[in-house]
Amino acid sequence: MEARGESAEGQASVVYVIVTRSRLNRSYWGGNKIADVCKKGGQFECWNSPTNNIDTACEEYKNVEKVVKDVIYNGAYGHLDDGSDHFNNPDKEGYPTWTNNCA
């Protein structure tokens, strides 16, 4: 669950990054299918970590699932859809070198 512990808006921002990447249909991001983008190696920790066991029955998972469905099916949090293809929380990850290319 990428962005677990973030607000619903923070989680929706990650969903929009995934949607943007699928729209752009780049092989290095997994192509044009959302599932393939999510599972592309080295991109989203929650789907790529062999030690990450996701409990689909927990409340946190259900909250994230609701945000995902609201974004995908209802366009919720549309103000966050600015075409971003990356995300970063500097409080958790610092400033990776790729952030130097961001405005």
C-alpha positions as semicolon CSV with decimal commas, in nm:
position;residue;x (nm);y (nm);z (nm)
1;M;0,000;0,000;0,000
2;E;0,198;0,289;-0,132
3;A;0,144;0,608;0,070
4;R;0,000;0,423;0,368
5;G;-0,012;0,660;0,658
6;E;-0,067;0,956;0,426
7;S;-0,388;1,157;0,406
8;A;-0,652;1,060;0,150
9;E;-0,522;1,343;-0,071
10;G;-0,167;1,209;-0,045
11;Q;-0,289;0,863;-0,140
12;A;-0,493;1,004;-0,428
13;S;-0,182;1,182;-0,555
14;V;-0,006;0,846;-0,583
15;V;-0,306;0,702;-0,768
16;Y;-0,288;0,990;-1,016
17;V;0,085;0,925;-1,071
18;I;-0,003;0,564;-1,157
19;V;-0,286;0,674;-1,387
20;T;-0,057;0,927;-1,559
21;R;0,211;0,666;-1,615
22;S;-0,041;0,425;-1,767
23;R;-0,171;0,701;-1,996
24;L;0,183;0,780;-2,111
25;N;0,232;0,411;-2,198
26;R;0,608;0,398;-2,147
27;S;0,767;0,053;-2,127
28;Y;1,005;0,169;-1,853
29;W;0,698;0,238;-1,634
30;G;0,518;-0,083;-1,724
31;G;0,309;0,017;-2,026
32;N;-0,054;0,122;-2,038
33;K;-0,214;-0,114;-1,785
34;I;-0,253;0,014;-1,431
35;A;-0,164;-0,325;-1,279
36;D;0,154;-0,345;-1,488
37;V;0,254;0,009;-1,387
38;C;0,199;-0,078;-1,021
39;K;0,403;-0,397;-1,044
40;K;0,691;-0,259;-1,252
41;G;1,011;-0,345;-1,072
42;G;1,166;-0,073;-0,862
43;Q;0,872;0,166;-0,888
44;F;0,624;0,105;-0,608
45;E;0,753;-0,050;-0,288
46;C;0,424;-0,203;-0,182
47;W;0,413;-0,432;-0,487
48;N;0,786;-0,495;-0,517
49;S;0,905;-0,576;-0,167
50;P;0,926;-0,952;-0,103
51;T;0,883;-0,889;0,271
52;N;0,574;-0,674;0,234
53;N;0,266;-0,869;0,336
54;I;-0,049;-0,670;0,270
55;D;-0,342;-0,751;0,496
56;T;-0,643;-0,685;0,275
57;A;-0,876;-0,718;0,574
58;C;-0,724;-0,432;0,774
59;E;-0,891;-0,093;0,799
60;E;-0,591;0,087;0,647
61;Y;-0,614;-0,127;0,332
62;K;-0,988;-0,064;0,303
63;N;-0,934;0,312;0,335
64;V;-0,671;0,309;0,059
65;E;-0,893;0,089;-0,156
66;K;-1,175;0,344;-0,120
67;V;-0,946;0,628;-0,232
68;V;-0,829;0,424;-0,533
69;K;-1,186;0,346;-0,638
70;D;-1,295;0,707;-0,584
71;V;-1,015;0,829;-0,810
72;I;-1,044;0,563;-1,081
73;Y;-1,422;0,542;-1,105
74;N;-1,538;0,885;-0,990
75;G;-1,250;1,121;-1,068
76;A;-1,233;1,220;-0,702
77;Y;-0,954;1,456;-0,598
78;G;-0,937;1,569;-0,961
79;H;-0,759;1,888;-0,858
80;L;-0,457;1,667;-0,788
81;D;-0,442;1,534;-1,144
82;D;-0,171;1,765;-1,274
83;G;0,005;1,510;-1,493
84;S;0,273;1,426;-1,237
85;D;0,459;1,105;-1,309
86;H;0,661;1,095;-0,984
87;F;0,592;1,154;-0,617
88;N;0,804;1,204;-0,309
89;N;0,746;1,275;0,056
90;P;1,066;1,451;0,167
91;D;0,972;1,400;0,533
92;K;1,007;1,025;0,476
93;E;1,249;0,996;0,184
94;G;1,453;1,314;0,185
95;Y;1,529;1,463;-0,156
96;P;1,642;1,201;-0,410
97;T;1,854;1,337;-0,696
98;W;1,563;1,320;-0,942
99;T;1,384;1,590;-0,742
100;N;1,643;1,838;-0,874
101;N;1,452;1,825;-1,204
102;C;1,125;1,933;-1,042
103;A;0,991;2,286;-1,034
